[in-house]
Every structure is written in structure tokens, then in C-alpha cells.
Amino acid sequence: MTTQEAGSKSERAYAAIKEKILGGEYTPGYRLVLAKLAEDLGFSVVPVREAIRRLEAESFVTFERNVGATVAGIDPTEYLYTMQTLSIVEGAATALSAPLITPEDIARARAVNAAMRECLEHFDPVRFTALNLDFHSVLFENCPNPHILDLVHRGWNRLQALRSSTFSYVPGRARESVAEHEALLNLLEAGADAETVERAARAHRAATLHAYLARSTPDQRAHTPLTPTY
């Protein structure tokens, strides 16, 4: 077996396991048994072990002595910090993007939001979360500041690593989110000033964080710093 072949199998094992984690098939706390994964994937244990190590480095997986590898859950404090940061940088990116957003962009975002609204009928939090990223990408991807845009991408990637389909925990928030999306689009369509757009984008992000914190257990709230109000 060549290094390239081994690397290819490791990459395929990584992609397959990550997909099952993000898709909700491997839930938080699920034990990732190397031999069973290797059998399911049709690989030897070696590339699967490499894939698990990579997922551990990306915070999708945790490893404990005498337990082994398990799927990571949401750390409330880490989620709080990530959402606070994303609220600030994504709000800024959306405000900077606003003058560059075209009618075609608005139409595309509305189509995504319509798909999110349809998703509410037979709620699928994983699909809803993917559509949510598609929607927000339309609003922030025109940001002319590459450093701010990089921070936004990092924030979304961190949320993904935190297993944040927040809507699994607070499904009622999904309907409110769709309505707030429409309000954001109305502001952009009306040519609202940058400060107004940024404030609305930050409030939208903060509302999801508040909904999650309200859903947390008393013990989690006791160990989670308070979030500011935007």
C-alpha cells in the first residue's frame, strides 16, 4: 500500500465519520469503536485511527482513558464565547456587505429562507442548520474586509465543531429565526444604514444564544458566564 493510498483511505474515513456526526447519526457521547468503524467502512484500523485523531484535533471527538473515543457534545461556555464573537464579527460583515448586496442576492436569500420555512413543517434540525448557513452566507460573503470575513468563517467552523445544531435543542427558535431573516432582508432591500443592519444582525444572533442558554440546565447556567445584550 502506498502512502497516497493510505492517505486516501484516511481522508475517506474522516469524511464518512464526520458526515455521520454532523448528520446526527453519531450523537454526543456515542462511542467510536475503531474495529467496528473499520469493519463498517471496509478499511483496516490504521486509516480509521488517523481519521479519529484528526477529528479529535478539530474538537468533533474527545478521548478519555479507559473509555476511548466518543463524539463530543456542546460545551455551553465555549458555545457562548463562539456565539458572542460571531455576533460581533458577522454583524460587522453583514453591515459592510450591505451596499454590495444585489437584488439577485436578495432573491437567492429569500429562496433559501422559503426552503427553511418549508422545513418547519416536518422539522429537520440538521437540514435547517445547513440552510441557515446558506442564508447567512449570502448576507456576509460580499464583505470587502478579508480579515473580518475570515473571522466569520472561523466562527461558523467552530460552531460546526461544537456540534451546534442549536435548533435540535430549541426547535421553537427556528420559526422565529425565519421571521427575523425576512426582517433582515427587508432592511437590506430598503437600503437601511450600516448601523441599523449591524444591530439587527447582532440581535438575531444573540437571540439564538439566549434561547439556547434559557434551555440549558441550571447547572450549566451556573457555570456559564452571562451574555451581554445586543
C-alpha positions in Angstrom: 0.0 0.0 0.0 1.4 3.4 -1.0 1.3 6.5 1.3 -1.0 8.1 -1.1 -3.5 5.1 -0.9 -3.3 5.2 2.9 -3.9 8.9 2.9 -6.8 8.4 0.6 -8.4 5.9 2.9 -7.8 8.1 5.9 -9.4 11.0 4.2 -12.4 8.9 3.2 -12.7 7.5 6.7 -12.5 11.1 8.1 -15.2 12.3 5.7 -17.5 9.4 6.4 -17.3 9.6 10.2 -17.6 13.4 10.2 -20.7 13.2 8.0 -22.4 10.8 10.5 -21.5 13.2 13.3 -22.9 16.2 11.6 -25.9 14.3 10.3 -26.8 13.3 13.9 -26.3 9.5 13.3 -23.4 9.6 15.8 -24.8 11.6 18.7 -22.9 13.3 21.6 -21.4 10.6 23.8 -21.5 7.9 21.1 -18.5 5.6 21.4 -16.4 5.3 18.3 -15.0 1.8 18.4 -12.2 1.5 15.9 -12.7 -2.1 15.0 -16.4 -1.6 14.3 -15.8 1.6 12.3 -13.2 -0.2 10.3 -15.5 -3.1 9.6 -18.4 -0.8 8.6 -16.1 1.3 6.3 -14.3 -1.7 4.8 -10.9 -0.4 5.9 -8.2 -1.5 8.2 -8.0 0.1 11.7 -5.0 2.3 10.7 -6.7 4.8 8.5 -9.7 4.9 10.8 -7.4 5.7 13.8 -5.8 8.5 11.8 -9.3 9.9 11.0 -10.3 9.8 14.6 -7.1 11.7 15.6 -7.9 14.3 13.1 -11.5 14.7 14.3 -10.2 14.9 17.9 -7.9 17.7 16.9 -10.9 19.5 15.4 -13.0 19.0 18.6 -15.5 16.7 17.0 -14.3 13.8 19.1 -13.0 13.5 22.7 -10.7 10.8 24.1 -10.8 9.5 27.6 -8.6 6.9 29.2 -10.5 3.6 29.8 -13.4 4.9 27.7 -11.8 5.6 24.3 -13.1 8.0 21.6 -16.5 9.4 21.9 -18.5 12.1 19.9 -18.1 15.5 21.6 -21.2 17.4 22.8 -21.8 21.1 23.1 -19.7 22.9 25.8 -22.0 25.7 26.9 -19.2 28.1 27.8 -17.4 27.5 24.5 -20.7 27.9 22.7 -21.3 31.2 24.5 -17.9 32.6 23.6 -18.2 31.5 20.0 -21.7 33.0 19.6 -20.8 36.2 21.2 -17.8 36.6 18.9 -19.8 35.6 15.8 -22.5 38.1 16.7 -19.9 40.9 16.6 -17.9 39.9 13.5 -20.9 38.6 11.5 -22.8 41.7 12.3 -20.0 43.8 11.0 -19.5 41.7 7.9 -23.2 41.9 7.1 -23.2 45.7 7.5 -20.1 46.1 5.3 -21.7 43.7 2.7 -25.0 45.6 2.6 -24.1 48.2 -0.1 -22.8 45.4 -2.3 -25.8 43.0 -2.0 -27.7 42.9 -5.3 -31.4 42.3 -5.9 -30.3 38.8 -7.2 -28.6 38.2 -3.8 -31.8 39.2 -2.0 -33.8 36.9 -4.2 -31.4 34.0 -3.6 -31.6 34.6 0.2 -35.4 34.7 0.1 -35.4 31.4 -1.8 -33.3 29.8 1.0 -35.4 31.3 3.7 -38.5 29.9 1.9 -36.9 26.4 2.0 -36.3 27.0 5.7 -39.9 27.8 6.2 -40.9 24.6 4.4 -38.5 22.7 6.6 -40.5 23.8 9.6 -43.5 21.6 8.6 -41.5 18.4 9.2 -38.7 19.8 11.2 -35.2 18.5 10.4 -32.7 20.5 12.5 -29.7 19.3 10.6 -31.1 20.4 7.2 -32.4 23.6 8.8 -28.9 24.4 10.2 -27.3 23.8 6.7 -29.9 26.1 5.1 -29.3 28.7 7.8 -25.6 28.9 6.9 -26.6 29.2 3.2 -28.8 32.1 4.1 -26.3 34.0 6.1 -23.5 33.4 3.6 -25.5 35.4 1.1 -25.5 38.3 3.5 -21.9 38.3 4.7 -19.9 36.9 1.7 -19.8 40.3 0.0 -17.9 41.7 2.9 -14.9 43.7 1.4 -12.7 43.2 4.5 -11.0 39.9 4.2 -9.9 39.8 7.8 -13.4 40.2 9.2 -14.7 37.6 6.6 -12.0 35.2 7.8 -13.2 35.6 11.4 -16.8 34.9 10.4 -15.7 31.7 8.6 -13.7 30.6 11.7 -16.8 31.3 13.9 -19.1 29.1 11.7 -16.4 26.4 11.5 -16.1 26.5 15.3 -19.9 26.2 15.7 -19.8 23.1 13.4 -17.1 21.6 15.5 -19.2 22.3 18.6 -21.9 20.1 17.1 -24.1 23.2 17.1 -27.4 22.3 15.5 -28.8 24.6 18.2 -32.2 24.1 16.7 -32.1 20.5 18.0 -32.2 21.9 21.5 -34.5 24.8 20.9 -36.7 23.9 17.9 -39.2 26.7 18.7 -36.4 29.2 17.9 -36.4 28.0 14.2 -39.7 29.8 13.4 -38.6 33.0 15.0 -35.3 32.8 13.1 -37.1 32.6 9.7 -39.2 35.7 10.6 -36.0 37.6 11.6 -34.4 36.6 8.3 -37.2 38.2 6.4 -36.9 41.4 8.6 -33.2 41.5 7.8 -33.9 41.2 4.0 -36.4 44.0 4.3 -33.9 46.2 5.9 -31.3 45.5 3.2 -33.9 46.0 0.4 -34.9 49.3 1.9 -31.2 50.5 1.9 -31.0 50.8 5.7 -27.8 52.4 7.1 -24.9 50.2 8.2 -25.5 50.7 11.9 -29.2 49.6 11.7 -28.2 46.5 9.6 -25.4 45.6 12.0 -27.6 46.0 15.1 -30.3 43.8 13.6 -27.8 41.1 12.5 -26.2 41.1 16.0 -29.6 40.9 17.7 -30.6 38.0 15.5 -27.5 36.0 16.5 -27.9 37.0 20.2 -31.5 35.8 20.2 -30.4 32.3 19.3 -27.8 32.3 22.0 -30.3 33.5 24.6 -32.8 30.7 23.5 -30.1 28.1 24.0 -29.0 29.4 27.4 -32.6 29.5 28.5 -32.9 25.8 27.5 -29.7 24.9 29.4 -29.9 23.1 32.7 -29.5 25.1 35.9 -26.1 23.5 36.5 -24.9 24.6 33.0 -26.2 28.1 33.6 -24.4 28.3 36.9 -21.1 27.6 35.2 -21.7 29.7 32.1 -20.8 33.5 32.1 -23.6 35.8 31.4 -24.0 37.0 27.9 -24.3 40.7 27.1 -27.5 42.0 25.5 -27.0 43.4 22.0 
